[in-house]
Amino acid sequence: MAPDTLVPKPVVVDSEGSSPERPMASKHSRTVEELEQLYTAFNKGDIETVVNAMTDDITWIEAEGEPYGGTYRGPNEVLQMFKRIPEDFDHYAVTPSRFIVEDDIVVVEGSSDVTSKDGVDYEIPFAHVWRLDDDKIHEFRQYTDTVLLQEAFKS
């Protein structure tokens, strides 16, 4: 047996929910759909929906070097961080473009569309790594262009 047959292959899904490599299992499809709904809720300002999708012991890690960089523990700490965003930016939306699913881990590539308080628009790429526990968010880790995000924060 070839070694690569022993390793499960991740399912890569574009923003339309399809996978060129193979059909998605229904669990993966549901996971992607649920995360898409959380991105939509966040963009609409429905932070309650996002927070309700978290486990009580969530670990939320924002990239060091960005305005909210650091580790937040528990839904309340994450909520307090989210509440700062409208104070610091005129517009802040996240747009996922690709989902990579393997077991309880989902990697989402996309971009943050940000407007600074001075009215300057930025498109900032990101990778978000989600770890789920019984369909709840147990861990989140953000990777982003911290230089661009700092620039948007300061302007």
Phi and psi in radians as a Rosetta constraint file:
Dihedral C 1 N 2 CA 2 C 2 CIRCULARHARMONIC -1.204 0.35
Dihedral N 2 CA 2 C 2 N 3 CIRCULARHARMONIC 2.492 0.35
Dihedral C 2 N 3 CA 3 C 3 CIRCULARHARMONIC -1.016 0.35
Dihedral N 3 CA 3 C 3 N 4 CIRCULARHARMONIC -0.583 0.35
Dihedral C 3 N 4 CA 4 C 4 CIRCULARHARMONIC -1.231 0.35
Dihedral N 4 CA 4 C 4 N 5 CIRCULARHARMONIC -0.261 0.35
Dihedral C 4 N 5 CA 5 C 5 CIRCULARHARMONIC -1.389 0.35
Dihedral N 5 CA 5 C 5 N 6 CIRCULARHARMONIC -0.230 0.35
Dihedral C 5 N 6 CA 6 C 6 CIRCULARHARMONIC -1.477 0.35
Dihedral N 6 CA 6 C 6 N 7 CIRCULARHARMONIC -0.309 0.35
Dihedral C 6 N 7 CA 7 C 7 CIRCULARHARMONIC -1.746 0.35
Dihedral N 7 CA 7 C 7 N 8 CIRCULARHARMONIC 2.197 0.35
Dihedral C 7 N 8 CA 8 C 8 CIRCULARHARMONIC -1.134 0.35
Dihedral N 8 CA 8 C 8 N 9 CIRCULARHARMONIC 2.461 0.35
Dihedral C 8 N 9 CA 9 C 9 CIRCULARHARMONIC -1.585 0.35
Dihedral N 9 CA 9 C 9 N 10 CIRCULARHARMONIC 2.329 0.35
Dihedral C 9 N 10 CA 10 C 10 CIRCULARHARMONIC -1.203 0.35
Dihedral N 10 CA 10 C 10 N 11 CIRCULARHARMONIC 2.680 0.35
Dihedral C 10 N 11 CA 11 C 11 CIRCULARHARMONIC -1.663 0.35
Dihedral N 11 CA 11 C 11 N 12 CIRCULARHARMONIC 2.143 0.35
Dihedral C 11 N 12 CA 12 C 12 CIRCULARHARMONIC -1.775 0.35
Dihedral N 12 CA 12 C 12 N 13 CIRCULARHARMONIC 2.223 0.35
Dihedral C 12 N 13 CA 13 C 13 CIRCULARHARMONIC -2.224 0.35
Dihedral N 13 CA 13 C 13 N 14 CIRCULARHARMONIC 2.296 0.35
Dihedral C 13 N 14 CA 14 C 14 CIRCULARHARMONIC -1.460 0.35
Dihedral N 14 CA 14 C 14 N 15 CIRCULARHARMONIC -3.127 0.35
Dihedral C 14 N 15 CA 15 C 15 CIRCULARHARMONIC -1.152 0.35
Dihedral N 15 CA 15 C 15 N 16 CIRCULARHARMONIC -0.254 0.35
Dihedral C 15 N 16 CA 16 C 16 CIRCULARHARMONIC -1.589 0.35
Dihedral N 16 CA 16 C 16 N 17 CIRCULARHARMONIC -0.014 0.35
Dihedral C 16 N 17 CA 17 C 17 CIRCULARHARMONIC 1.529 0.35
Dihedral N 17 CA 17 C 17 N 18 CIRCULARHARMONIC 0.223 0.35
Dihedral C 17 N 18 CA 18 C 18 CIRCULARHARMONIC -1.868 0.35
Dihedral N 18 CA 18 C 18 N 19 CIRCULARHARMONIC 2.794 0.35
Dihedral C 18 N 19 CA 19 C 19 CIRCULARHARMONIC -2.253 0.35
Dihedral N 19 CA 19 C 19 N 20 CIRCULARHARMONIC 2.107 0.35
Dihedral C 19 N 20 CA 20 C 20 CIRCULARHARMONIC -1.244 0.35
Dihedral N 20 CA 20 C 20 N 21 CIRCULARHARMONIC -0.404 0.35
Dihedral C 20 N 21 CA 21 C 21 CIRCULARHARMONIC -1.323 0.35
Dihedral N 21 CA 21 C 21 N 22 CIRCULARHARMONIC -0.734 0.35
Dihedral C 21 N 22 CA 22 C 22 CIRCULARHARMONIC -2.959 0.35
Dihedral N 22 CA 22 C 22 N 23 CIRCULARHARMONIC 2.809 0.35
Dihedral C 22 N 23 CA 23 C 23 CIRCULARHARMONIC -1.120 0.35
Dihedral N 23 CA 23 C 23 N 24 CIRCULARHARMONIC 2.547 0.35
Dihedral C 23 N 24 CA 24 C 24 CIRCULARHARMONIC -1.422 0.35
Dihedral N 24 CA 24 C 24 N 25 CIRCULARHARMONIC 2.473 0.35
Dihedral C 24 N 25 CA 25 C 25 CIRCULARHARMONIC -1.206 0.35
Dihedral N 25 CA 25 C 25 N 26 CIRCULARHARMONIC 2.681 0.35
Dihedral C 25 N 26 CA 26 C 26 CIRCULARHARMONIC -1.088 0.35
Dihedral N 26 CA 26 C 26 N 27 CIRCULARHARMONIC -0.579 0.35
Dihedral C 26 N 27 CA 27 C 27 CIRCULARHARMONIC -1.108 0.35
Dihedral N 27 CA 27 C 27 N 28 CIRCULARHARMONIC -0.765 0.35
Dihedral C 27 N 28 CA 28 C 28 CIRCULARHARMONIC -1.105 0.35
Dihedral N 28 CA 28 C 28 N 29 CIRCULARHARMONIC -0.734 0.35
Dihedral C 28 N 29 CA 29 C 29 CIRCULARHARMONIC -1.050 0.35
Dihedral N 29 CA 29 C 29 N 30 CIRCULARHARMONIC -0.780 0.35
Dihedral C 29 N 30 CA 30 C 30 CIRCULARHARMONIC -1.130 0.35
Dihedral N 30 CA 30 C 30 N 31 CIRCULARHARMONIC -0.733 0.35
Dihedral C 30 N 31 CA 31 C 31 CIRCULARHARMONIC -1.061 0.35
Dihedral N 31 CA 31 C 31 N 32 CIRCULARHARMONIC -0.817 0.35
Dihedral C 31 N 32 CA 32 C 32 CIRCULARHARMONIC -1.080 0.35
Dihedral N 32 CA 32 C 32 N 33 CIRCULARHARMONIC -0.782 0.35
Dihedral C 32 N 33 CA 33 C 33 CIRCULARHARMONIC -1.058 0.35
Dihedral N 33 CA 33 C 33 N 34 CIRCULARHARMONIC -0.744 0.35
Dihedral C 33 N 34 CA 34 C 34 CIRCULARHARMONIC -1.120 0.35
Dihedral N 34 CA 34 C 34 N 35 CIRCULARHARMONIC -0.732 0.35
Dihedral C 34 N 35 CA 35 C 35 CIRCULARHARMONIC -1.188 0.35
Dihedral N 35 CA 35 C 35 N 36 CIRCULARHARMONIC -0.681 0.35
Dihedral C 35 N 36 CA 36 C 36 CIRCULARHARMONIC -1.014 0.35
Dihedral N 36 CA 36 C 36 N 37 CIRCULARHARMONIC -0.707 0.35
Dihedral C 36 N 37 CA 37 C 37 CIRCULARHARMONIC -1.125 0.35
Dihedral N 37 CA 37 C 37 N 38 CIRCULARHARMONIC -0.606 0.35
Dihedral C 37 N 38 CA 38 C 38 CIRCULARHARMONIC -1.208 0.35
Dihedral N 38 CA 38 C 38 N 39 CIRCULARHARMONIC -0.704 0.35
Dihedral C 38 N 39 CA 39 C 39 CIRCULARHARMONIC -1.076 0.35
Dihedral N 39 CA 39 C 39 N 40 CIRCULARHARMONIC -0.743 0.35
Dihedral C 39 N 40 CA 40 C 40 CIRCULARHARMONIC -1.102 0.35
Dihedral N 40 CA 40 C 40 N 41 CIRCULARHARMONIC -0.787 0.35
Dihedral C 40 N 41 CA 41 C 41 CIRCULARHARMONIC -1.050 0.35
Dihedral N 41 CA 41 C 41 N 42 CIRCULARHARMONIC -0.806 0.35
Dihedral C 41 N 42 CA 42 C 42 CIRCULARHARMONIC -1.002 0.35
Dihedral N 42 CA 42 C 42 N 43 CIRCULARHARMONIC -0.816 0.35
Dihedral C 42 N 43 CA 43 C 43 CIRCULARHARMONIC -1.143 0.35
Dihedral N 43 CA 43 C 43 N 44 CIRCULARHARMONIC -0.467 0.35
Dihedral C 43 N 44 CA 44 C 44 CIRCULARHARMONIC -1.508 0.35
Dihedral N 44 CA 44 C 44 N 45 CIRCULARHARMONIC -0.063 0.35
Dihedral C 44 N 45 CA 45 C 45 CIRCULARHARMONIC 1.472 0.35
Dihedral N 45 CA 45 C 45 N 46 CIRCULARHARMONIC 0.188 0.35
Dihedral C 45 N 46 CA 46 C 46 CIRCULARHARMONIC -1.508 0.35
Dihedral N 46 CA 46 C 46 N 47 CIRCULARHARMONIC 1.236 0.35
Dihedral C 46 N 47 CA 47 C 47 CIRCULARHARMONIC -1.207 0.35
Dihedral N 47 CA 47 C 47 N 48 CIRCULARHARMONIC -0.497 0.35
Dihedral C 47 N 48 CA 48 C 48 CIRCULARHARMONIC -1.012 0.35
Dihedral N 48 CA 48 C 48 N 49 CIRCULARHARMONIC -0.725 0.35
Dihedral C 48 N 49 CA 49 C 49 CIRCULARHARMONIC -1.084 0.35
Dihedral N 49 CA 49 C 49 N 50 CIRCULARHARMONIC -0.728 0.35
Dihedral C 49 N 50 CA 50 C 50 CIRCULARHARMONIC -1.138 0.35
Dihedral N 50 CA 50 C 50 N 51 CIRCULARHARMONIC -0.832 0.35
Dihedral C 50 N 51 CA 51 C 51 CIRCULARHARMONIC -1.118 0.35
Dihedral N 51 CA 51 C 51 N 52 CIRCULARHARMONIC -0.659 0.35
Dihedral C 51 N 52 CA 52 C 52 CIRCULARHARMONIC -1.167 0.35
Dihedral N 52 CA 52 C 52 N 53 CIRCULARHARMONIC -0.294 0.35
Dihedral C 52 N 53 CA 53 C 53 CIRCULARHARMONIC -1.515 0.35
Dihedral N 53 CA 53 C 53 N 54 CIRCULARHARMONIC 0.037 0.35
Dihedral C 53 N 54 CA 54 C 54 CIRCULARHARMONIC -1.701 0.35
Dihedral N 54 CA 54 C 54 N 55 CIRCULARHARMONIC 2.600 0.35
Dihedral C 54 N 55 CA 55 C 55 CIRCULARHARMONIC -1.253 0.35
Dihedral N 55 CA 55 C 55 N 56 CIRCULARHARMONIC 2.809 0.35
Dihedral C 55 N 56 CA 56 C 56 CIRCULARHARMONIC -1.134 0.35
Dihedral N 56 CA 56 C 56 N 57 CIRCULARHARMONIC -0.409 0.35
Dihedral C 56 N 57 CA 57 C 57 CIRCULARHARMONIC -1.946 0.35
Dihedral N 57 CA 57 C 57 N 58 CIRCULARHARMONIC 0.557 0.35
Dihedral C 57 N 58 CA 58 C 58 CIRCULARHARMONIC -1.003 0.35
Dihedral N 58 CA 58 C 58 N 59 CIRCULARHARMONIC 2.536 0.35
Dihedral C 58 N 59 CA 59 C 59 CIRCULARHARMONIC -1.999 0.35
Dihedral N 59 CA 59 C 59 N 60 CIRCULARHARMONIC 2.082 0.35
Dihedral C 59 N 60 CA 60 C 60 CIRCULARHARMONIC -2.042 0.35
Dihedral N 60 CA 60 C 60 N 61 CIRCULARHARMONIC 2.043 0.35
Dihedral C 60 N 61 CA 61 C 61 CIRCULARHARMONIC -2.027 0.35
Dihedral N 61 CA 61 C 61 N 62 CIRCULARHARMONIC 2.007 0.35
Dihedral C 61 N 62 CA 62 C 62 CIRCULARHARMONIC -1.646 0.35
Dihedral N 62 CA 62 C 62 N 63 CIRCULARHARMONIC 2.538 0.35
Dihedral C 62 N 63 CA 63 C 63 CIRCULARHARMONIC -1.014 0.35
Dihedral N 63 CA 63 C 63 N 64 CIRCULARHARMONIC 2.307 0.35
Dihedral C 63 N 64 CA 64 C 64 CIRCULARHARMONIC -1.086 0.35
Dihedral N 64 CA 64 C 64 N 65 CIRCULARHARMONIC 2.488 0.35
Dihedral C 64 N 65 CA 65 C 65 CIRCULARHARMONIC 1.664 0.35
Dihedral N 65 CA 65 C 65 N 66 CIRCULARHARMONIC -0.112 0.35
Dihedral C 65 N 66 CA 66 C 66 CIRCULARHARMONIC -1.829 0.35
Dihedral N 66 CA 66 C 66 N 67 CIRCULARHARMONIC 2.882 0.35
Dihedral C 66 N 67 CA 67 C 67 CIRCULARHARMONIC -0.942 0.35
Dihedral N 67 CA 67 C 67 N 68 CIRCULARHARMONIC -0.556 0.35
Dihedral C 67 N 68 CA 68 C 68 CIRCULARHARMONIC -1.935 0.35
Dihedral N 68 CA 68 C 68 N 69 CIRCULARHARMONIC 0.334 0.35
Dihedral C 68 N 69 CA 69 C 69 CIRCULARHARMONIC -0.964 0.35
Dihedral N 69 CA 69 C 69 N 70 CIRCULARHARMONIC 2.422 0.35
Dihedral C 69 N 70 CA 70 C 70 CIRCULARHARMONIC 2.417 0.35
Dihedral N 70 CA 70 C 70 N 71 CIRCULARHARMONIC -3.050 0.35
Dihedral C 70 N 71 CA 71 C 71 CIRCULARHARMONIC -1.947 0.35
Dihedral N 71 CA 71 C 71 N 72 CIRCULARHARMONIC 2.278 0.35
Dihedral C 71 N 72 CA 72 C 72 CIRCULARHARMONIC -2.012 0.35
Dihedral N 72 CA 72 C 72 N 73 CIRCULARHARMONIC 2.372 0.35
Dihedral C 72 N 73 CA 73 C 73 CIRCULARHARMONIC -2.090 0.35
Dihedral N 73 CA 73 C 73 N 74 CIRCULARHARMONIC 2.176 0.35
Dihedral C 73 N 74 CA 74 C 74 CIRCULARHARMONIC 1.550 0.35
Dihedral N 74 CA 74 C 74 N 75 CIRCULARHARMONIC 2.625 0.35
Dihedral C 74 N 75 CA 75 C 75 CIRCULARHARMONIC -1.014 0.35
Dihedral N 75 CA 75 C 75 N 76 CIRCULARHARMONIC -0.611 0.35
Dihedral C 75 N 76 CA 76 C 76 CIRCULARHARMONIC -1.133 0.35
Dihedral N 76 CA 76 C 76 N 77 CIRCULARHARMONIC -0.741 0.35
Dihedral C 76 N 77 CA 77 C 77 CIRCULARHARMONIC -1.112 0.35
Dihedral N 77 CA 77 C 77 N 78 CIRCULARHARMONIC -0.700 0.35
Dihedral C 77 N 78 CA 78 C 78 CIRCULARHARMONIC -1.119 0.35
Dihedral N 78 CA 78 C 78 N 79 CIRCULARHARMONIC -0.766 0.35
Dihedral C 78 N 79 CA 79 C 79 CIRCULARHARMONIC -1.028 0.35
Dihedral N 79 CA 79 C 79 N 80 CIRCULARHARMONIC -0.766 0.35
Dihedral C 79 N 80 CA 80 C 80 CIRCULARHARMONIC -1.089 0.35
Dihedral N 80 CA 80 C 80 N 81 CIRCULARHARMONIC -0.664 0.35
Dihedral C 80 N 81 CA 81 C 81 CIRCULARHARMONIC -1.147 0.35
Dihedral N 81 CA 81 C 81 N 82 CIRCULARHARMONIC -0.793 0.35
Dihedral C 81 N 82 CA 82 C 82 CIRCULARHARMONIC -1.015 0.35
Dihedral N 82 CA 82 C 82 N 83 CIRCULARHARMONIC -0.662 0.35
Dihedral C 82 N 83 CA 83 C 83 CIRCULARHARMONIC -1.127 0.35
Dihedral N 83 CA 83 C 83 N 84 CIRCULARHARMONIC -0.373 0.35
Dihedral C 83 N 84 CA 84 C 84 CIRCULARHARMONIC -1.335 0.35
Dihedral N 84 CA 84 C 84 N 85 CIRCULARHARMONIC -0.423 0.35
Dihedral C 84 N 85 CA 85 C 85 CIRCULARHARMONIC -1.017 0.35
Dihedral N 85 CA 85 C 85 N 86 CIRCULARHARMONIC -0.868 0.35
Dihedral C 85 N 86 CA 86 C 86 CIRCULARHARMONIC -1.117 0.35
Dihedral N 86 CA 86 C 86 N 87 CIRCULARHARMONIC -0.411 0.35
Dihedral C 86 N 87 CA 87 C 87 CIRCULARHARMONIC -1.273 0.35
Dihedral N 87 CA 87 C 87 N 88 CIRCULARHARMONIC -0.470 0.35
Dihedral C 87 N 88 CA 88 C 88 CIRCULARHARMONIC -1.802 0.35
Dihedral N 88 CA 88 C 88 N 89 CIRCULARHARMONIC -0.332 0.35
Dihedral C 88 N 89 CA 89 C 89 CIRCULARHARMONIC -2.360 0.35
Dihedral N 89 CA 89 C 89 N 90 CIRCULARHARMONIC 2.577 0.35
Dihedral C 89 N 90 CA 90 C 90 CIRCULARHARMONIC -1.322 0.35
Dihedral N 90 CA 90 C 90 N 91 CIRCULARHARMONIC -0.539 0.35
Dihedral C 90 N 91 CA 91 C 91 CIRCULARHARMONIC -2.620 0.35
Dihedral N 91 CA 91 C 91 N 92 CIRCULARHARMONIC 2.421 0.35
Dihedral C 91 N 92 CA 92 C 92 CIRCULARHARMONIC -2.640 0.35
Dihedral N 92 CA 92 C 92 N 93 CIRCULARHARMONIC 1.894 0.35
Dihedral C 92 N 93 CA 93 C 93 CIRCULARHARMONIC -2.303 0.35
Dihedral N 93 CA 93 C 93 N 94 CIRCULARHARMONIC 2.598 0.35
Dihedral C 93 N 94 CA 94 C 94 CIRCULARHARMONIC -2.020 0.35
Dihedral N 94 CA 94 C 94 N 95 CIRCULARHARMONIC 2.318 0.35
Dihedral C 94 N 95 CA 95 C 95 CIRCULARHARMONIC -2.147 0.35
Dihedral N 95 CA 95 C 95 N 96 CIRCULARHARMONIC 1.874 0.35
Dihedral C 95 N 96 CA 96 C 96 CIRCULARHARMONIC -1.311 0.35
Dihedral N 96 CA 96 C 96 N 97 CIRCULARHARMONIC 2.533 0.35
Dihedral C 96 N 97 CA 97 C 97 CIRCULARHARMONIC -2.149 0.35
Dihedral N 97 CA 97 C 97 N 98 CIRCULARHARMONIC -0.407 0.35
Dihedral C 97 N 98 CA 98 C 98 CIRCULARHARMONIC -2.637 0.35
Dihedral N 98 CA 98 C 98 N 99 CIRCULARHARMONIC 2.428 0.35
Dihedral C 98 N 99 CA 99 C 99 CIRCULARHARMONIC -2.055 0.35
Dihedral N 99 CA 99 C 99 N 100 CIRCULARHARMONIC 2.329 0.35
Dihedral C 99 N 100 CA 100 C 100 CIRCULARHARMONIC -2.118 0.35
Dihedral N 100 CA 100 C 100 N 101 CIRCULARHARMONIC 2.049 0.35
Dihedral C 100 N 101 CA 101 C 101 CIRCULARHARMONIC -2.027 0.35
Dihedral N 101 CA 101 C 101 N 102 CIRCULARHARMONIC 2.276 0.35
Dihedral C 101 N 102 CA 102 C 102 CIRCULARHARMONIC -2.575 0.35
Dihedral N 102 CA 102 C 102 N 103 CIRCULARHARMONIC 2.010 0.35
Dihedral C 102 N 103 CA 103 C 103 CIRCULARHARMONIC 0.973 0.35
Dihedral N 103 CA 103 C 103 N 104 CIRCULARHARMONIC -2.112 0.35
Dihedral C 103 N 104 CA 104 C 104 CIRCULARHARMONIC -1.709 0.35
Dihedral N 104 CA 104 C 104 N 105 CIRCULARHARMONIC 0.214 0.35
Dihedral C 104 N 105 CA 105 C 105 CIRCULARHARMONIC -1.947 0.35
Dihedral N 105 CA 105 C 105 N 106 CIRCULARHARMONIC 2.347 0.35
Dihedral C 105 N 106 CA 106 C 106 CIRCULARHARMONIC -2.264 0.35
Dihedral N 106 CA 106 C 106 N 107 CIRCULARHARMONIC 2.200 0.35
Dihedral C 106 N 107 CA 107 C 107 CIRCULARHARMONIC -1.824 0.35
Dihedral N 107 CA 107 C 107 N 108 CIRCULARHARMONIC 2.260 0.35
Dihedral C 107 N 108 CA 108 C 108 CIRCULARHARMONIC -2.097 0.35
Dihedral N 108 CA 108 C 108 N 109 CIRCULARHARMONIC 2.147 0.35
Dihedral C 108 N 109 CA 109 C 109 CIRCULARHARMONIC -1.722 0.35
Dihedral N 109 CA 109 C 109 N 110 CIRCULARHARMONIC 2.554 0.35
Dihedral C 109 N 110 CA 110 C 110 CIRCULARHARMONIC 3.122 0.35
Dihedral N 110 CA 110 C 110 N 111 CIRCULARHARMONIC -2.741 0.35
Dihedral C 110 N 111 CA 111 C 111 CIRCULARHARMONIC -2.519 0.35
Dihedral N 111 CA 111 C 111 N 112 CIRCULARHARMONIC 2.624 0.35
Dihedral C 111 N 112 CA 112 C 112 CIRCULARHARMONIC -1.691 0.35
Dihedral N 112 CA 112 C 112 N 113 CIRCULARHARMONIC 2.244 0.35
Dihedral C 112 N 113 CA 113 C 113 CIRCULARHARMONIC -1.788 0.35
Dihedral N 113 CA 113 C 113 N 114 CIRCULARHARMONIC 1.957 0.35
Dihedral C 113 N 114 CA 114 C 114 CIRCULARHARMONIC -2.163 0.35
Dihedral N 114 CA 114 C 114 N 115 CIRCULARHARMONIC 2.427 0.35
Dihedral C 114 N 115 CA 115 C 115 CIRCULARHARMONIC -2.090 0.35
Dihedral N 115 CA 115 C 115 N 116 CIRCULARHARMONIC 2.157 0.35
Dihedral C 115 N 116 CA 116 C 116 CIRCULARHARMONIC -1.261 0.35
Dihedral N 116 CA 116 C 116 N 117 CIRCULARHARMONIC 2.971 0.35
Dihedral C 116 N 117 CA 117 C 117 CIRCULARHARMONIC -1.124 0.35
Dihedral N 117 CA 117 C 117 N 118 CIRCULARHARMONIC -0.367 0.35
Dihedral C 117 N 118 CA 118 C 118 CIRCULARHARMONIC -1.546 0.35
Dihedral N 118 CA 118 C 118 N 119 CIRCULARHARMONIC 0.071 0.35
Dihedral C 118 N 119 CA 119 C 119 CIRCULARHARMONIC 1.468 0.35
Dihedral N 119 CA 119 C 119 N 120 CIRCULARHARMONIC 0.255 0.35
Dihedral C 119 N 120 CA 120 C 120 CIRCULARHARMONIC -1.581 0.35
Dihedral N 120 CA 120 C 120 N 121 CIRCULARHARMONIC 2.282 0.35
Dihedral C 120 N 121 CA 121 C 121 CIRCULARHARMONIC -1.591 0.35
Dihedral N 121 CA 121 C 121 N 122 CIRCULARHARMONIC 2.464 0.35
Dihedral C 121 N 122 CA 122 C 122 CIRCULARHARMONIC -2.334 0.35
Dihedral N 122 CA 122 C 122 N 123 CIRCULARHARMONIC 2.504 0.35
Dihedral C 122 N 123 CA 123 C 123 CIRCULARHARMONIC -2.045 0.35
Dihedral N 123 CA 123 C 123 N 124 CIRCULARHARMONIC 1.980 0.35
Dihedral C 123 N 124 CA 124 C 124 CIRCULARHARMONIC -2.055 0.35
Dihedral N 124 CA 124 C 124 N 125 CIRCULARHARMONIC 2.033 0.35
Dihedral C 124 N 125 CA 125 C 125 CIRCULARHARMONIC -1.189 0.35
Dihedral N 125 CA 125 C 125 N 126 CIRCULARHARMONIC 2.624 0.35
Dihedral C 125 N 126 CA 126 C 126 CIRCULARHARMONIC -2.510 0.35
Dihedral N 126 CA 126 C 126 N 127 CIRCULARHARMONIC 2.829 0.35
Dihedral C 126 N 127 CA 127 C 127 CIRCULARHARMONIC -2.282 0.35
Dihedral N 127 CA 127 C 127 N 128 CIRCULARHARMONIC 2.210 0.35
Dihedral C 127 N 128 CA 128 C 128 CIRCULARHARMONIC -1.947 0.35
Dihedral N 128 CA 128 C 128 N 129 CIRCULARHARMONIC 2.310 0.35
Dihedral C 128 N 129 CA 129 C 129 CIRCULARHARMONIC -1.967 0.35
Dihedral N 129 CA 129 C 129 N 130 CIRCULARHARMONIC 2.057 0.35
Dihedral C 129 N 130 CA 130 C 130 CIRCULARHARMONIC -1.883 0.35
Dihedral N 130 CA 130 C 130 N 131 CIRCULARHARMONIC 2.358 0.35
Dihedral C 130 N 131 CA 131 C 131 CIRCULARHARMONIC -2.054 0.35
Dihedral N 131 CA 131 C 131 N 132 CIRCULARHARMONIC 2.158 0.35
Dihedral C 131 N 132 CA 132 C 132 CIRCULARHARMONIC -1.823 0.35
Dihedral N 132 CA 132 C 132 N 133 CIRCULARHARMONIC 2.611 0.35
Dihedral C 132 N 133 CA 133 C 133 CIRCULARHARMONIC -2.360 0.35
Dihedral N 133 CA 133 C 133 N 134 CIRCULARHARMONIC 1.898 0.35
Dihedral C 133 N 134 CA 134 C 134 CIRCULARHARMONIC 0.919 0.35
Dihedral N 134 CA 134 C 134 N 135 CIRCULARHARMONIC 0.837 0.35
Dihedral C 134 N 135 CA 135 C 135 CIRCULARHARMONIC 1.149 0.35
Dihedral N 135 CA 135 C 135 N 136 CIRCULARHARMONIC 0.247 0.35
Dihedral C 135 N 136 CA 136 C 136 CIRCULARHARMONIC -1.971 0.35
Dihedral N 136 CA 136 C 136 N 137 CIRCULARHARMONIC 2.667 0.35
Dihedral C 136 N 137 CA 137 C 137 CIRCULARHARMONIC -1.366 0.35
Dihedral N 137 CA 137 C 137 N 138 CIRCULARHARMONIC 2.061 0.35
Dihedral C 137 N 138 CA 138 C 138 CIRCULARHARMONIC -1.762 0.35
Dihedral N 138 CA 138 C 138 N 139 CIRCULARHARMONIC -0.531 0.35
Dihedral C 138 N 139 CA 139 C 139 CIRCULARHARMONIC -2.645 0.35
Dihedral N 139 CA 139 C 139 N 140 CIRCULARHARMONIC 2.488 0.35
Dihedral C 139 N 140 CA 140 C 140 CIRCULARHARMONIC -2.346 0.35
Dihedral N 140 CA 140 C 140 N 141 CIRCULARHARMONIC 2.402 0.35
Dihedral C 140 N 141 CA 141 C 141 CIRCULARHARMONIC -2.401 0.35
Dihedral N 141 CA 141 C 141 N 142 CIRCULARHARMONIC 2.261 0.35
Dihedral C 141 N 142 CA 142 C 142 CIRCULARHARMONIC -1.853 0.35
Dihedral N 142 CA 142 C 142 N 143 CIRCULARHARMONIC 2.387 0.35
Dihedral C 142 N 143 CA 143 C 143 CIRCULARHARMONIC -2.128 0.35
Dihedral N 143 CA 143 C 143 N 144 CIRCULARHARMONIC 2.231 0.35
Dihedral C 143 N 144 CA 144 C 144 CIRCULARHARMONIC -2.694 0.35
Dihedral N 144 CA 144 C 144 N 145 CIRCULARHARMONIC 3.000 0.35
Dihedral C 144 N 145 CA 145 C 145 CIRCULARHARMONIC -1.397 0.35
Dihedral N 145 CA 145 C 145 N 146 CIRCULARHARMONIC 1.649 0.35
Dihedral C 145 N 146 CA 146 C 146 CIRCULARHARMONIC -1.199 0.35
Dihedral N 146 CA 146 C 146 N 147 CIRCULARHARMONIC -0.481 0.35
Dihedral C 146 N 147 CA 147 C 147 CIRCULARHARMONIC -1.141 0.35
Dihedral N 147 CA 147 C 147 N 148 CIRCULARHARMONIC -0.836 0.35
Dihedral C 147 N 148 CA 148 C 148 CIRCULARHARMONIC -1.094 0.35
Dihedral N 148 CA 148 C 148 N 149 CIRCULARHARMONIC -0.724 0.35
Dihedral C 148 N 149 CA 149 C 149 CIRCULARHARMONIC -1.147 0.35
Dihedral N 149 CA 149 C 149 N 150 CIRCULARHARMONIC -0.687 0.35
Dihedral C 149 N 150 CA 150 C 150 CIRCULARHARMONIC -1.122 0.35
Dihedral N 150 CA 150 C 150 N 151 CIRCULARHARMONIC -0.704 0.35
Dihedral C 150 N 151 CA 151 C 151 CIRCULARHARMONIC -1.068 0.35
Dihedral N 151 CA 151 C 151 N 152 CIRCULARHARMONIC -0.785 0.35
Dihedral C 151 N 152 CA 152 C 152 CIRCULARHARMONIC -1.120 0.35
Dihedral N 152 CA 152 C 152 N 153 CIRCULARHARMONIC -0.641 0.35
Dihedral C 152 N 153 CA 153 C 153 CIRCULARHARMONIC -1.172 0.35
Dihedral N 153 CA 153 C 153 N 154 CIRCULARHARMONIC -0.674 0.35
Dihedral C 153 N 154 CA 154 C 154 CIRCULARHARMONIC -1.464 0.35
Dihedral N 154 CA 154 C 154 N 155 CIRCULARHARMONIC -0.335 0.35
